[in-house]
Amino acid sequence: MIKTISLEEAVGTQLAHDITEIRPGEFKGPAFRKGHTVCDEDLCRLQRLGKNHLYLIDLEADEIHENEAAALLAGALAGAGIAWENNPREGKINLCAAWDGLLQVDVQALSAFNLVDEVMCATLHNHTLVKQGELVGGTRALPLVMKRVAIQRAAAIASQNGGVVSVKPLQKTRAGLVITGNEVYHGLIQDRFAPTLTGKIEALGSEVAALEFAPDDAEAIARAIRAHLQRGCNLLLLSGGMSVDPDDVTRHGIRLAGATEMHYGAAVLPGAMFLVAYLGKVPLLGVPACALHHRSTALDLVLPRILAGEHIGKSELAFLGHGGLCRDCPECLYPNCSFGKG
Amino acid sequence: MQSFDELLDASVAAHGHLCPGQIVGVRLAMLGCRLIGFEVPCPYHQLKKLIVFIEMDRCTGDAVAHVTGVKLGRRSLKFVDYGIMAATFINLETGRAFRVISTEEARDLAPLYAPQEPDQRSQQLAAYRVMPDSVLFRVQEVEVELSPYDLPGPTRRKVACARCGQVVRDHREVIQDGLALCRPCAGGAYFKAAREIVWDAMNWLPQSQDLTMDSLENDAHLKDRPPRLSLA
């Protein structure tokens, strides 16, 4: 039960909630914390904050305060790799990455959670790369006091798959590169793929363990793939030969090497001719030539997910379509843009 | 105890088609029975202690009735015409009752739970199988006042309508001006302008030769009567 009392009556009582102060462009935060005992000196400041009345709370048995509610919600929302502190500020609890990795958001559970009245949770996009300590989400209950059972139901929904947000650490892989194309193989032009791909792999904490060049010959490409597997590479990247020209035989080579699964085409621009294949458990990514020209392509959307242990199939490549269009900004802001955030 | 798929198959066969309402209904019944400590389908000794109030006459209602085994004629199924996708499960032994309500949010969430499906119907069919109960349903523990006249068992009271003589069972008569009336006589019946008729082959018996539709169409008593069903 909530009772409204005047400021004068409030002297000697404890604040039922944090009282927020906003000084535009300068400060936003609690001017007074929940539990603070109101004294005469506080009255002027409270009035300046627009407070002429305060709440006095006497919780019924089936009611819950917003701070306790926020903690219940945070505990249910937080999956593996999420840290949070049971110290709600203004009724809100932040969810942070406990380690570096790829943020996983159970979008369906998040949506179901947010459809429950009087609770909310906002997160970064699914599949965002995050650093330890980074803020990835926030939750709160909206009213100051609400029914406990509603919060418990929201918490159950949040925990349906072990939490709505989690951070998967990236595996450290030993990648093998196969750079295809007669023009490079015969030395007509200098390869630029190997340094580009190496940079992307190393930026994600993995290493390039072996590099092979192959001409536009399916058998030769298959031999290079097999050689990498024998060396113990557990991730393969192939560049070139992914397009529609008669010389583009990379896909044929991947089949010859014994691909057990192959998905050609991603709903991403740039990167439509991206390919994901599997040789047993080893993922193989076919990188089209656009990766030489654009800073971010389908590869940048898929590689972190592969390193996080996700299996990428036809559906995953198709679902990239919403948000899969790069705006090709003069100065690339990726990942702080809409690319890959559908 | 049967699996969800076994219960759904049987319910679909009884209902006539597979639809999202069947899936929701089977799950609703499974949850309701679990809450009152009963198995599905209810074995006979539990069925005798079960009453289910169904608040809608939709596919979901058939699934709830089929999975639980409650029946109108056994007085274990009570239909209340609320137009709400909900049913209440009562354990007569413990007196505990739970009202399970199908959430509207589940419909909005179907595309998220089944993004691979191309249209709304197939999304709902797939999604309602994989949504947890917490998303599909809300549950209230409720108290239901049941009169002895609502319970299964033999008819406990019969009264003849003071106006038309019709026998009314189980205390469903209405008292007006001190007179016990049947509901049609007391006003507010679902029909109006009732006129008793005669028809051909009034002495038909189950042992008689089957009547054909032709004989019905040629029934002199029914012929040339305008249809009397009016839809508001």
Interface residues (C-beta under 8 A of the other chain):
Chain A: V107 Q108 S111 A112 L115 V116 R153 A156 I157 Q160 S315 F319
Chain B: E105 D108 L109 L112 Y113 P115 Q116 M131 P132 S134 V135 R138
